[in-house]
Amino acid sequence: MKKLFLLAILFVLTMKAMSQVSSSFPGEEPAIIYALPKAELCIEVVTEKTTQKPGPFYRYSERYLATNKVITEEKTSYRLKSIQIVPHAVPDPARTYSFVPTGNLQSSHLSLTSTGILCGVNVPAEIEGAAPQVSALSLKENSKQDALLPLGEEYMLAGSEIKLAEGAAKQIYRIRESRLGLLTADAEKLPADGDSFKSMLEGMNKMERELTELFVGKTIAETQIQKLYLTPTNEITNDVLFRLSALKGLVNADDLSGTPYYISIKLLDVKQNSGKAKAKTEKGGIYYILPASTQVTIGDGVNTLLSGQFYIPQFGIAIPLPESIFKQPGMKVQLDAQTGRLLRVE
């Protein structure tokens, strides 16, 4: 009997709680959820990958071309070319507010970005451009070692590497003599016009370069762009951002095989960081941000590679707009969706 009595009490309490929760939703006014921005730093690191490949005839370069400045083994190296910082605005979960429009206020229309960041009141939403897509182009290399050499029957049927090297060297000297004849007008037949002359010279230069690479080797330079993302929450002093290895390129910050590069973020307006935004206080409140100016520097510990000033919204303070502004007919408020700064009030 006691068990049945307890079960009945629990059933009644449960039904009462469910009725209270369900009855509370219809009475509530619809709210608009908006967020203020915070800055995410996109750090673009541009490196150059250099690949050196030896030619198949490098052993005979000194004998036939009188040079010993050749590549004798395959090697890959990396070097840093440039660094760039591009700030992007993302919604700040700590500064997300609920806005309930009321009848006596002229703030019924809020303009938000596609990510929910507030950009104005009673103004058109900002047109967001599509993010540029960086596509990596693969280099298609022709294998010069497998390609047929522009040699005569005597050398192609010889069947020995040294004979092929001798034929390639003689062809290089023939190209040089023919080019010299064109430049000094000492050839039997000259091109009819300037375009034909230019085309012949470019063809000779290309063929000479390809044949010379069979002896001295080839160097291929490739530019690579890698992106690092950082959302600062406080000041930073000489933290390792990444490391660059001459053999492996960009590596993680904890990989000791690379040279470290450091980042520092210093507040220039200390007074703007004196307080943080309060949580959702009153209904109908519209907030904007007074962003903090910061100095961002990146270097290798000796030299400064990048130094610039950026506005960081999460280091600033959130300020509510006075309610009296929204009582004016035809009022308009525009905010900067990137920094949360108040741009204009009409």
C-alpha atoms as a printed R data frame, in Angstrom:
    type eleno elety resid chain resno      x      y       z
1   ATOM     1    CA   MET     A     1  0.000  0.000   0.000
2   ATOM     2    CA   LYS     A     2  2.819  2.400   0.855
3   ATOM     3    CA   LYS     A     3  4.515  1.686  -2.445
4   ATOM     4    CA   LEU     A     4  1.331  2.423  -4.386
5   ATOM     5    CA   PHE     A     5  0.879  5.646  -2.428
6   ATOM     6    CA   LEU     A     6  4.460  6.794  -3.198
7   ATOM     7    CA   LEU     A     7  4.066  5.963  -6.891
8   ATOM     8    CA   ALA     A     8  0.844  7.967  -7.053
9   ATOM     9    CA   ILE     A     9  2.544 10.991  -5.467
10  ATOM    10    CA   LEU     A    10  5.463 10.795  -7.887
11  ATOM    11    CA   PHE     A    11  3.070 10.546 -10.843
12  ATOM    12    CA   VAL     A    12  1.144 13.639  -9.754
13  ATOM    13    CA   LEU     A    13  4.356 15.674  -9.186
14  ATOM    14    CA   THR     A    14  5.725 14.656 -12.575
15  ATOM    15    CA   MET     A    15  2.545 15.653 -14.411
16  ATOM    16    CA   LYS     A    16  2.497 18.988 -12.577
17  ATOM    17    CA   ALA     A    17  6.118 19.760 -13.529
18  ATOM    18    CA   MET     A    18  5.465 18.866 -17.165
19  ATOM    19    CA   SER     A    19  2.436 21.111 -17.276
20  ATOM    20    CA   GLN     A    20  4.469 24.037 -15.883
21  ATOM    21    CA   VAL     A    21  7.235 23.634 -18.494
22  ATOM    22    CA   SER     A    22  4.867 23.348 -21.423
23  ATOM    23    CA   SER     A    23  2.727 26.275 -20.324
24  ATOM    24    CA   SER     A    24  5.727 28.582 -20.043
25  ATOM    25    CA   PHE     A    25  6.643 28.466 -23.756
26  ATOM    26    CA   PRO     A    26  3.437 29.895 -25.271
27  ATOM    27    CA   GLY     A    27  3.569 32.928 -23.000
28  ATOM    28    CA   GLU     A    28  7.118 33.894 -23.943
29  ATOM    29    CA   GLU     A    29  7.843 36.421 -26.676
30  ATOM    30    CA   PRO     A    30  9.978 35.308 -29.634
31  ATOM    31    CA   ALA     A    31 13.617 36.302 -29.190
32  ATOM    32    CA   ILE     A    32 16.426 36.957 -31.661
33  ATOM    33    CA   ILE     A    33 19.815 35.501 -30.753
34  ATOM    34    CA   TYR     A    34 22.804 37.507 -31.933
35  ATOM    35    CA   ALA     A    35 26.511 37.438 -31.176
36  ATOM    36    CA   LEU     A    36 29.288 39.987 -31.112
37  ATOM    37    CA   PRO     A    37 32.503 39.161 -32.980
38  ATOM    38    CA   LYS     A    38 35.873 37.982 -31.806
39  ATOM    39    CA   ALA     A    39 39.003 37.978 -33.933
40  ATOM    40    CA   GLU     A    40 40.584 34.811 -35.303
41  ATOM    41    CA   LEU     A    41 44.036 35.441 -36.753
42  ATOM    42    CA   CYS     A    42 44.763 33.555 -39.965
43  ATOM    43    CA   ILE     A    43 48.550 33.450 -40.344
44  ATOM    44    CA   GLU     A    44 49.657 32.660 -43.891
45  ATOM    45    CA   VAL     A    45 53.184 31.269 -44.039
46  ATOM    46    CA   VAL     A    46 54.720 31.273 -47.525
47  ATOM    47    CA   THR     A    47 57.683 28.935 -48.002
48  ATOM    48    CA   GLU     A    48 59.749 27.998 -51.030
49  ATOM    49    CA   LYS     A    49 60.559 24.352 -51.658
50  ATOM    50    CA   THR     A    50 63.693 23.883 -53.746
51  ATOM    51    CA   THR     A    51 64.400 20.479 -55.274
52  ATOM    52    CA   GLN     A    52 67.744 19.744 -56.904
53  ATOM    53    CA   LYS     A    53 68.052 16.771 -59.259
54  ATOM    54    CA   PRO     A    54 71.320 15.575 -60.850
55  ATOM    55    CA   GLY     A    55 71.538 15.048 -64.601
56  ATOM    56    CA   PRO     A    56 72.305 11.611 -66.056
57  ATOM    57    CA   PHE     A    57 75.597 12.887 -67.575
58  ATOM    58    CA   TYR     A    58 76.932 14.812 -64.545
59  ATOM    59    CA   ARG     A    59 80.048 12.614 -64.477
60  ATOM    60    CA   TYR     A    60 81.078 13.974 -67.905
61  ATOM    61    CA   SER     A    61 80.291 17.664 -67.322
62  ATOM    62    CA   GLU     A    62 83.915 18.650 -66.714
63  ATOM    63    CA   ARG     A    63 85.137 16.601 -69.660
64  ATOM    64    CA   TYR     A    64 82.688 17.919 -72.281
65  ATOM    65    CA   LEU     A    65 81.450 21.273 -70.893
66  ATOM    66    CA   ALA     A    66 84.525 22.294 -68.853
67  ATOM    67    CA   THR     A    67 82.544 22.875 -65.650
68  ATOM    68    CA   ASN     A    68 82.482 21.206 -62.245
69  ATOM    69    CA   LYS     A    69 79.579 23.230 -60.826
70  ATOM    70    CA   VAL     A    70 77.050 20.454 -61.087
71  ATOM    71    CA   ILE     A    71 74.426 18.784 -58.894
72  ATOM    72    CA   THR     A    72 75.628 15.346 -57.917
73  ATOM    73    CA   GLU     A    73 72.803 14.161 -55.618
74  ATOM    74    CA   GLU     A    74 69.099 14.818 -55.182
75  ATOM    75    CA   LYS     A    75 68.337 17.261 -52.397
76  ATOM    76    CA   THR     A    76 65.281 19.151 -51.100
77  ATOM    77    CA   SER     A    77 65.403 22.302 -48.982
78  ATOM    78    CA   TYR     A    78 62.908 24.849 -47.639
79  ATOM    79    CA   ARG     A    79 63.175 28.538 -46.858
80  ATOM    80    CA   LEU     A    80 60.747 31.130 -45.514
81  ATOM    81    CA   LYS     A    81 59.604 33.728 -48.045
82  ATOM    82    CA   SER     A    82 56.957 35.810 -46.245
83  ATOM    83    CA   ILE     A    83 54.365 35.892 -43.458
84  ATOM    84    CA   GLN     A    84 50.975 37.598 -43.551
85  ATOM    85    CA   ILE     A    85 48.207 37.962 -40.941
86  ATOM    86    CA   VAL     A    86 44.564 38.181 -42.039
87  ATOM    87    CA   PRO     A    87 42.045 38.628 -39.185
88  ATOM    88    CA   HIS     A    88 38.617 37.009 -39.495
89  ATOM    89    CA   ALA     A    89 35.538 37.607 -37.370
90  ATOM    90    CA   VAL     A    90 33.854 34.622 -35.700
91  ATOM    91    CA   PRO     A    91 30.934 34.635 -33.224
92  ATOM    92    CA   ASP     A    92 31.965 35.011 -29.590
93  ATOM    93    CA   PRO     A    93 30.064 32.494 -27.411
94  ATOM    94    CA   ALA     A    94 30.829 34.609 -24.329
95  ATOM    95    CA   ARG     A    95 29.061 37.587 -25.923
96  ATOM    96    CA   THR     A    96 25.904 36.031 -27.283
97  ATOM    97    CA   TYR     A    97 22.711 37.876 -26.378
98  ATOM    98    CA   SER     A    98 18.969 37.370 -26.571
99  ATOM    99    CA   PHE     A    99 17.016 40.291 -28.025
100 ATOM   100    CA   VAL     A   100 13.226 40.564 -27.585
101 ATOM   101    CA   PRO     A   101 11.680 43.372 -29.701
102 ATOM   102    CA   THR     A   102  9.010 45.444 -27.955
103 ATOM   103    CA   GLY     A   103  6.258 47.594 -29.373
104 ATOM   104    CA   ASN     A   104  7.464 50.955 -28.074
105 ATOM   105    CA   LEU     A   105 11.010 50.595 -29.451
106 ATOM   106    CA   GLN     A   106 12.020 51.168 -33.086
107 ATOM   107    CA   SER     A   107 14.359 48.157 -33.128
108 ATOM   108    CA   SER     A   108 12.279 45.442 -34.677
109 ATOM   109    CA   HIS     A   109 14.728 44.604 -37.478
110 ATOM   110    CA   LEU     A   110 18.192 43.268 -36.620
111 ATOM   111    CA   SER     A   111 20.714 42.610 -39.386
112 ATOM   112    CA   LEU     A   112 22.957 39.592 -38.865
113 ATOM   113    CA   THR     A   113 25.687 37.964 -40.893
114 ATOM   114    CA   SER     A   114 25.438 34.338 -41.989
115 ATOM   115    CA   THR     A   115 27.265 33.328 -38.799
116 ATOM   116    CA   GLY     A   116 24.935 35.294 -36.513
117 ATOM   117    CA   ILE     A   117 27.131 38.357 -35.868
118 ATOM   118    CA   LEU     A   118 25.234 41.606 -35.380
119 ATOM   119    CA   CYS     A   119 25.960 44.216 -38.050
120 ATOM   120    CA   GLY     A   120 23.144 46.713 -37.544
121 ATOM   121    CA   VAL     A   121 19.601 47.667 -36.599
122 ATOM   122    CA   ASN     A   122 17.085 48.674 -39.286
123 ATOM   123    CA   VAL     A   123 19.827 48.591 -41.949
124 ATOM   124    CA   PRO     A   124 20.448 46.068 -44.759
125 ATOM   125    CA   ALA     A   125 22.693 43.155 -43.893
126 ATOM   126    CA   GLU     A   126 26.234 43.239 -45.231
127 ATOM   127    CA   ILE     A   127 26.816 41.370 -48.474
128 ATOM   128    CA   GLU     A   128 29.417 38.766 -47.686
129 ATOM   129    CA   GLY     A   129 31.803 37.944 -50.492
130 ATOM   130    CA   ALA     A   130 32.777 34.378 -51.122
131 ATOM   131    CA   ALA     A   131 36.048 33.421 -49.491
132 ATOM   132    CA   PRO     A   132 38.829 33.111 -52.068
133 ATOM   133    CA   GLN     A   133 39.788 29.524 -52.634
134 ATOM   134    CA   VAL     A   134 43.485 28.746 -52.859
135 ATOM   135    CA   SER     A   135 44.050 25.854 -55.216
136 ATOM   136    CA   ALA     A   136 47.337 24.023 -55.288
137 ATOM   137    CA   LEU     A   137 48.674 23.515 -58.797
138 ATOM   138    CA   SER     A   138 50.596 20.325 -59.358
139 ATOM   139    CA   LEU     A   139 53.665 20.675 -61.507
140 ATOM   140    CA   LYS     A   140 53.780 18.371 -64.490
141 ATOM   141    CA   GLU     A   141 57.368 17.585 -65.211
142 ATOM   142    CA   ASN     A   142 58.539 15.985 -68.385
143 ATOM   143    CA   SER     A   143 61.183 13.368 -67.826
144 ATOM   144    CA   LYS     A   144 64.089 14.595 -69.896
145 ATOM   145    CA   GLN     A   145 66.019 11.434 -69.226
146 ATOM   146    CA   ASP     A   146 63.367  9.329 -70.976
147 ATOM   147    CA   ALA     A   147 62.807 11.823 -73.817
148 ATOM   148    CA   LEU     A   148 64.587 11.269 -77.101
149 ATOM   149    CA   LEU     A   149 67.743 13.305 -77.491
150 ATOM   150    CA   PRO     A   150 68.114 15.416 -80.647
151 ATOM   151    CA   LEU     A   151 71.079 13.324 -81.775
152 ATOM   152    CA   GLY     A   152 71.981 11.604 -85.011
153 ATOM   153    CA   GLU     A   153 72.040  7.888 -85.779
154 ATOM   154    CA   GLU     A   154 75.737  7.589 -84.924
155 ATOM   155    CA   TYR     A   155 75.178  8.481 -81.265
156 ATOM   156    CA   MET     A   156 71.742  6.950 -80.725
157 ATOM   157    CA   LEU     A   157 72.929  3.496 -81.889
158 ATOM   158    CA   ALA     A   158 76.191  3.619 -79.926
159 ATOM   159    CA   GLY     A   159 74.572  2.111 -76.822
160 ATOM   160    CA   SER     A   160 76.967  3.672 -74.313
161 ATOM   161    CA   GLU     A   161 76.373  6.516 -71.863
162 ATOM   162    CA   ILE     A   162 79.653  8.257 -72.631
163 ATOM   163    CA   LYS     A   163 78.835  8.298 -76.352
164 ATOM   164    CA   LEU     A   164 75.423  9.832 -75.648
165 ATOM   165    CA   ALA     A   165 77.055 12.457 -73.423
166 ATOM   166    CA   GLU     A   166 79.501 13.292 -76.211
167 ATOM   167    CA   GLY     A   167 76.659 13.696 -78.725
168 ATOM   168    CA   ALA     A   168 74.656 15.907 -76.340
169 ATOM   169    CA   ALA     A   169 77.688 18.147 -75.753
170 ATOM   170    CA   LYS     A   170 78.315 18.536 -79.477
171 ATOM   171    CA   GLN     A   171 74.665 19.457 -79.993
172 ATOM   172    CA   ILE     A   172 74.989 22.174 -77.324
173 ATOM   173    CA   TYR     A   173 77.966 23.678 -79.184
174 ATOM   174    CA   ARG     A   174 76.067 23.581 -82.497
175 ATOM   175    CA   ILE     A   175 73.148 25.479 -80.944
176 ATOM   176    CA   ARG     A   176 75.527 28.102 -79.573
177 ATOM   177    CA   GLU     A   177 77.186 28.572 -82.956
178 ATOM   178    CA   SER     A   178 73.824 28.878 -84.739
179 ATOM   179    CA   ARG     A   179 72.590 31.420 -82.203
180 ATOM   180    CA   LEU     A   180 75.756 33.459 -82.541
181 ATOM   181    CA   GLY     A   181 75.290 33.438 -86.312
182 ATOM   182    CA   LEU     A   182 71.756 34.791 -85.950
183 ATOM   183    CA   LEU     A   183 72.794 37.528 -83.541
184 ATOM   184    CA   THR     A   184 75.699 38.667 -85.732
185 ATOM   185    CA   ALA     A   185 73.703 38.295 -88.998
186 ATOM   186    CA   ASP     A   186 76.329 35.801 -90.169
187 ATOM   187    CA   ALA     A   187 73.818 33.089 -91.074
188 ATOM   188    CA   GLU     A   188 73.025 32.120 -94.656
189 ATOM   189    CA   LYS     A   189 69.272 32.572 -94.137
190 ATOM   190    CA   LEU     A   190 67.873 35.048 -91.626
191 ATOM   191    CA   PRO     A   191 64.272 35.162 -90.301
192 ATOM   192    CA   ALA     A   192 61.816 37.238 -92.306
193 ATOM   193    CA   ASP     A   193 60.554 39.374 -89.420
194 ATOM   194    CA   GLY     A   194 61.135 40.162 -85.782
195 ATOM   195    CA   ASP     A   195 58.582 37.660 -84.443
196 ATOM   196    CA   SER     A   196 60.193 34.791 -86.344
197 ATOM   197    CA   PHE     A   197 63.627 35.897 -85.108
198 ATOM   198    CA   LYS     A   198 62.386 35.954 -81.501
199 ATOM   199    CA   SER     A   199 60.717 32.553 -81.856
200 ATOM   200    CA   MET     A   200 63.913 30.974 -83.221
201 ATOM   201    CA   LEU     A   201 66.015 32.386 -80.400
202 ATOM   202    CA   GLU     A   202 63.548 31.148 -77.743
203 ATOM   203    CA   GLY     A   203 63.573 27.656 -79.284
204 ATOM   204    CA   MET     A   204 67.380 27.562 -79.293
205 ATOM   205    CA   ASN     A   205 67.593 28.769 -75.705
206 ATOM   206    CA   LYS     A   206 65.091 26.145 -74.561
207 ATOM   207    CA   MET     A   207 66.868 23.300 -76.306
208 ATOM   208    CA   GLU     A   208 70.263 24.392 -74.987
209 ATOM   209    CA   ARG     A   209 68.868 24.630 -71.438
210 ATOM   210    CA   GLU     A   210 67.351 21.144 -71.587
211 ATOM   211    CA   LEU     A   211 70.547 19.612 -72.943
212 ATOM   212    CA   THR     A   212 72.712 21.451 -70.414
213 ATOM   213    CA   GLU     A   213 70.538 20.158 -67.550
214 ATOM   214    CA   LEU     A   214 71.576 16.642 -68.568
215 ATOM   215    CA   PHE     A   215 75.065 17.572 -67.320
216 ATOM   216    CA   VAL     A   216 74.702 20.224 -64.598
217 ATOM   217    CA   GLY     A   217 71.351 19.068 -63.189
218 ATOM   218    CA   LYS     A   218 68.006 20.766 -62.620
219 ATOM   219    CA   THR     A   219 66.678 23.028 -59.851
220 ATOM   220    CA   ILE     A   220 62.900 23.246 -59.311
221 ATOM   221    CA   ALA     A   221 61.457 25.975 -57.039
222 ATOM   222    CA   GLU     A   222 57.889 25.602 -55.753
223 ATOM   223    CA   THR     A   223 55.990 28.099 -53.585
224 ATOM   224    CA   GLN     A   224 53.806 26.671 -50.808
225 ATOM   225    CA   ILE     A   225 51.211 28.509 -48.687
226 ATOM   226    CA   GLN     A   226 50.230 27.075 -45.311
227 ATOM   227    CA   LYS     A   227 47.732 28.627 -42.902
228 ATOM   228    CA   LEU     A   228 47.785 28.677 -39.117
229 ATOM   229    CA   TYR     A   229 44.801 29.831 -37.037
230 ATOM   230    CA   LEU     A   230 45.082 31.532 -33.657
231 ATOM   231    CA   THR     A   231 42.284 32.977 -31.497
232 ATOM   232    CA   PRO     A   232 44.019 34.998 -28.751
233 ATOM   233    CA   THR     A   233 42.390 35.169 -25.332
234 ATOM   234    CA   ASN     A   234 45.102 37.167 -23.553
235 ATOM   235    CA   GLU     A   235 48.461 38.779 -24.169
236 ATOM   236    CA   ILE     A   236 51.256 36.577 -25.545
237 ATOM   237    CA   THR     A   237 54.988 37.060 -25.109
238 ATOM   238    CA   ASN     A   238 57.348 35.091 -27.367
239 ATOM   239    CA   ASP     A   239 55.292 31.935 -27.705
240 ATOM   240    CA   VAL     A   240 56.491 29.455 -30.342
241 ATOM   241    CA   LEU     A   241 54.109 29.796 -33.285
242 ATOM   242    CA   PHE     A   242 55.731 27.225 -35.593
243 ATOM   243    CA   ARG     A   243 59.088 25.777 -36.560
244 ATOM   244    CA   LEU     A   244 60.696 25.618 -39.980
245 ATOM   245    CA   SER     A   245 62.959 22.724 -40.907
246 ATOM   246    CA   ALA     A   246 65.329 23.126 -43.846
247 ATOM   247    CA   LEU     A   247 64.665 19.495 -44.792
248 ATOM   248    CA   LYS     A   248 60.973 18.986 -43.894
249 ATOM   249    CA   GLY     A   249 59.499 22.465 -44.218
250 ATOM   250    CA   LEU     A   250 56.872 23.742 -41.772
251 ATOM   251    CA   VAL     A   251 56.627 21.518 -38.691
252 ATOM   252    CA   ASN     A   252 54.782 21.657 -35.371
253 ATOM   253    CA   ALA     A   253 55.852 23.947 -32.569
254 ATOM   254    CA   ASP     A   254 57.044 20.979 -30.473
255 ATOM   255    CA   ASP     A   255 59.208 19.508 -33.268
256 ATOM   256    CA   LEU     A   256 62.752 20.425 -32.279
257 ATOM   257    CA   SER     A   257 64.135 19.638 -35.744
258 ATOM   258    CA   GLY     A   258 63.063 23.078 -36.997
259 ATOM   259    CA   THR     A   259 64.045 26.677 -36.245
260 ATOM   260    CA   PRO     A   260 61.451 28.314 -33.949
261 ATOM   261    CA   TYR     A   261 59.469 31.406 -34.896
262 ATOM   262    CA   TYR     A   262 57.805 33.355 -32.098
263 ATOM   263    CA   ILE     A   263 54.644 35.458 -31.824
264 ATOM   264    CA   SER     A   264 53.872 38.249 -29.353
265 ATOM   265    CA   ILE     A   265 50.561 40.058 -28.843
266 ATOM   266    CA   LYS     A   266 50.685 43.213 -26.739
267 ATOM   267    CA   LEU     A   267 47.774 45.434 -25.728
268 ATOM   268    CA   LEU     A   268 48.212 49.085 -26.658
269 ATOM   269    CA   ASP     A   269 44.996 50.292 -24.979
270 ATOM   270    CA   VAL     A   270 45.214 48.757 -21.533
271 ATOM   271    CA   LYS     A   271 42.185 50.674 -20.269
272 ATOM   272    CA   GLN     A   272 39.937 48.902 -22.758
273 ATOM   273    CA   ASN     A   273 40.683 45.567 -21.177
274 ATOM   274    CA   SER     A   274 39.656 46.667 -17.689
275 ATOM   275    CA   GLY     A   275 36.294 44.915 -17.780
276 ATOM   276    CA   LYS     A   276 34.467 42.102 -19.501
277 ATOM   277    CA   ALA     A   277 31.016 42.070 -20.989
278 ATOM   278    CA   LYS     A   278 28.273 41.263 -18.544
279 ATOM   279    CA   ALA     A   279 25.985 38.360 -19.297
280 ATOM   280    CA   LYS     A   280 22.533 38.867 -20.739
281 ATOM   281    CA   THR     A   281 21.069 41.559 -18.535
282 ATOM   282    CA   GLU     A   282 17.866 43.190 -19.726
283 ATOM   283    CA   LYS     A   283 15.560 42.325 -22.584
284 ATOM   284    CA   GLY     A   284 15.827 44.458 -25.678
285 ATOM   285    CA   GLY     A   285 19.462 45.381 -25.021
286 ATOM   286    CA   ILE     A   286 21.727 46.014 -28.012
287 ATOM   287    CA   TYR     A   287 25.475 45.874 -27.393
288 ATOM   288    CA   TYR     A   288 28.475 47.002 -29.364
289 ATOM   289    CA   ILE     A   289 32.204 46.600 -28.693
290 ATOM   290    CA   LEU     A   290 34.931 49.104 -28.050
291 ATOM   291    CA   PRO     A   291 37.762 46.944 -29.492
292 ATOM   292    CA   ALA     A   292 41.277 47.003 -28.127
293 ATOM   293    CA   SER     A   293 44.234 47.986 -30.288
294 ATOM   294    CA   THR     A   294 47.047 45.432 -30.161
295 ATOM   295    CA   GLN     A   295 50.560 45.083 -31.540
296 ATOM   296    CA   VAL     A   296 51.264 41.693 -33.129
297 ATOM   297    CA   THR     A   297 54.875 40.776 -33.928
298 ATOM   298    CA   ILE     A   298 56.382 37.610 -35.388
299 ATOM   299    CA   GLY     A   299 60.119 36.949 -35.462
300 ATOM   300    CA   ASP     A   300 62.848 34.362 -35.131
301 ATOM   301    CA   GLY     A   301 64.183 35.651 -31.830
302 ATOM   302    CA   VAL     A   302 66.692 38.004 -33.504
303 ATOM   303    CA   ASN     A   303 64.912 39.616 -36.455
304 ATOM   304    CA   THR     A   304 61.321 40.879 -36.591
305 ATOM   305    CA   LEU     A   305 59.641 39.457 -39.693
306 ATOM   306    CA   LEU     A   306 56.191 41.007 -39.231
307 ATOM   307    CA   SER     A   307 54.811 43.781 -37.047
308 ATOM   308    CA   GLY     A   308 51.350 45.298 -37.271
309 ATOM   309    CA   GLN     A   309 48.472 46.772 -35.294
310 ATOM   310    CA   PHE     A   310 45.138 44.966 -35.186
311 ATOM   311    CA   TYR     A   311 41.844 45.574 -33.391
312 ATOM   312    CA   ILE     A   312 40.959 42.567 -31.221
313 ATOM   313    CA   PRO     A   313 37.278 42.645 -30.151
314 ATOM   314    CA   GLN     A   314 37.608 40.046 -27.378
315 ATOM   315    CA   PHE     A   315 40.146 42.282 -25.595
316 ATOM   316    CA   GLY     A   316 37.716 45.226 -25.591
317 ATOM   317    CA   ILE     A   317 34.554 45.874 -23.605
318 ATOM   318    CA   ALA     A   318 30.910 45.462 -24.580
319 ATOM   319    CA   ILE     A   319 28.799 48.604 -24.146
320 ATOM   320    CA   PRO     A   320 24.970 48.697 -24.261
321 ATOM   321    CA   LEU     A   321 23.312 51.292 -26.469
322 ATOM   322    CA   PRO     A   322 21.000 53.689 -24.575
323 ATOM   323    CA   GLU     A   323 17.324 52.758 -24.777
324 ATOM   324    CA   SER     A   324 16.458 56.358 -25.681
325 ATOM   325    CA   ILE     A   325 18.084 55.880 -29.108
326 ATOM   326    CA   PHE     A   326 15.585 53.179 -30.051
327 ATOM   327    CA   LYS     A   327 12.583 55.411 -29.246
328 ATOM   328    CA   GLN     A   328 13.419 57.737 -32.145
329 ATOM   329    CA   PRO     A   329 11.326 57.062 -35.285
330 ATOM   330    CA   GLY     A   330 13.320 55.927 -38.306
331 ATOM   331    CA   MET     A   331 16.441 55.219 -36.259
332 ATOM   332    CA   LYS     A   332 19.288 53.248 -37.833
333 ATOM   333    CA   VAL     A   333 22.383 51.742 -36.208
334 ATOM   334    CA   GLN     A   334 25.309 50.276 -38.137
335 ATOM   335    CA   LEU     A   335 28.071 48.141 -36.573
336 ATOM   336    CA   ASP     A   336 31.317 46.801 -37.964
337 ATOM   337    CA   ALA     A   337 30.815 43.044 -38.198
338 ATOM   338    CA   GLN     A   338 34.580 42.481 -38.033
339 ATOM   339    CA   THR     A   339 35.317 44.380 -34.805
340 ATOM   340    CA   GLY     A   340 31.877 45.051 -33.305
341 ATOM   341    CA   ARG     A   341 32.592 48.794 -33.312
342 ATOM   342    CA   LEU     A   342 29.746 51.307 -33.598
343 ATOM   343    CA   LEU     A   343 29.996 52.998 -37.004
344 ATOM   344    CA   ARG     A   344 27.014 55.308 -37.198
345 ATOM   345    CA   VAL     A   345 23.630 56.122 -35.641
346 ATOM   346    CA   GLU     A   346 20.878 57.885 -37.568
